[in-house]
Amino acid sequence: MKILLLLFFIIVLLIGCNSNLARIESEPTNYPEGKLIFLSKCGGCHGFYERDHLSASGWDSILVPMQQKAKLTDEQKFKVLQYLKEDKLVTGNNGK
């Protein structure tokens, strides 16, 4: 019974991550290189977050420790931040 419950939670988690991934993959961007780096380096440990999950300053803060964990160069970090903050830069919306 415990094994079935564990399998159920794993399946639910995988379905949730995959649906979020599909949504992220299909959204348009002016920063495809940043998006590609984000998709290849930033979801392995914790799944993928939507860009509106954090404010622009929130993404700035979180990418400081994540840069080392994800082994991002300074250039890659810059490109990921461009991608993550794209809608906030265009609209001026620095909030969620």
WOSUL-V348745 format. One record per residue. N is the residue number from 1. RES is the residue in three letters. SS is DSSP state (~ for helix, > for strand, _ for the rest). PSI is psi in whole degrees, -180 to 180 (* if undefined). BURIAL is I if it has 24 or more other ideal C-beta (glycine too) atoms within 12 Angstrom, else O. Layout:
BEGIN
n/res/ss/psi/burial
N/RES/SS/PSI/BURIAL
N/RES/SS/PSI/BURIAL
END
This chain:
BEGIN
n/res/ss/psi/burial
1/MET/_/-42/O
2/LYS/~/-37/O
3/ILE/~/-42/O
4/LEU/~/-40/O
5/LEU/~/-43/O
6/LEU/~/-45/O
7/LEU/~/-40/O
8/PHE/~/-48/O
9/PHE/~/-36/O
10/ILE/~/-43/O
11/ILE/~/-44/O
12/VAL/~/-43/O
13/LEU/~/-45/O
14/LEU/~/-39/O
15/ILE/~/-43/O
16/GLY/~/-45/O
17/CYS/~/-40/O
18/ASN/~/-38/O
19/SER/~/-38/O
20/ASN/~/-42/O
21/LEU/~/-45/I
22/ALA/~/-40/O
23/ARG/~/-44/O
24/ILE/~/-43/I
25/GLU/~/-34/O
26/SER/~/-13/O
27/GLU/_/141/O
28/PRO/_/155/O
29/THR/_/153/I
30/ASN/_/-2/O
31/TYR/_/66/I
32/PRO/~/-32/O
33/GLU/~/-41/O
34/GLY/~/-39/I
35/LYS/~/-43/I
36/LEU/~/-43/O
37/ILE/~/-45/I
38/PHE/~/-48/I
39/LEU/~/-32/I
40/SER/~/-23/O
41/LYS/~/-19/I
42/CYS/_/4/I
43/GLY/_/-3/O
44/GLY/_/-35/O
45/CYS/_/-31/O
46/HIS/_/6/O
47/GLY/_/178/O
48/PHE/_/134/I
49/TYR/_/146/I
50/GLU/_/153/O
51/ARG/~/-29/I
52/ASP/~/7/O
53/HIS/~/-33/O
54/LEU/_/160/O
55/SER/_/172/O
56/ALA/~/-44/I
57/SER/~/-30/O
58/GLY/~/-42/O
59/TRP/~/-40/I
60/ASP/~/-46/O
61/SER/~/-43/O
62/ILE/~/-29/I
63/LEU/~/-15/I
64/VAL/~/-59/O
65/PRO/~/-30/O
66/MET/~/-26/I
67/GLN/~/-46/I
68/GLN/~/-43/O
69/LYS/~/-39/O
70/ALA/_/-1/I
71/LYS/_/49/O
72/LEU/_/139/I
73/THR/_/169/O
74/ASP/~/-39/O
75/GLU/~/-43/O
76/GLN/~/-42/I
77/LYS/~/-45/I
78/PHE/~/-45/O
79/LYS/~/-39/I
80/VAL/~/-43/I
81/LEU/~/-38/I
82/GLN/~/-48/I
83/TYR/~/-49/I
84/LEU/~/-32/I
85/LYS/_/9/I
86/GLU/~/-52/I
87/ASP/~/-30/I
88/LYS/~/-33/I
89/LEU/~/-38/O
90/VAL/~/-46/O
91/THR/~/-14/O
92/GLY/_/7/O
93/ASN/_/102/O
94/ASN/_/-6/O
95/GLY/_/-172/O
96/LYS/_/*/O
END
